[in-house]
Amino acid sequence: MNGDWSQPLSALRWHWGEAYVINCLRTGRWTAERRDTHEMLRDQTPLGLRDQIIADYAARKVSRSLPGQPG
């Protein structure tokens, strides 16, 4: 991780990367894949994706002890 906290992708990965695989495939296509069930969340903005992640995680927490998570 590059440590540039002003960048939305870095910020989302910093806060939620243990529970979700987060990507920006291109402008307007933000995704977060749950590490446990591999369900995909999608939004057009990083803030919209963050809101979806928060709601999803509040409804069903993702285990933080799954294999293959970043160290």
LINBEL-V167537 format. One record per backbone hydrogen bond with DSSP energy under -1.0 kcal/mol. NH is the residue of the N-H (numbers start at 0). CO is the residue of the C=O. If there is no record, write none. Layout:
BEGIN
NH&CO, NH&CO
END
This chain:
BEGIN
4&2, 6&3, 10&6, 11&7, 12&8, 13&9, 14&10, 15&11, 16&12, 18&15, 19&15, 20&32, 22&30, 24&28, 28&25, 29&42, 30&22, 31&40, 32&20, 33&38, 34&18, 37&33, 40&31, 42&29, 48&44, 49&45, 50&46, 51&47, 52&48, 53&49, 54&50, 55&51, 56&52, 57&53, 58&54, 59&55
END
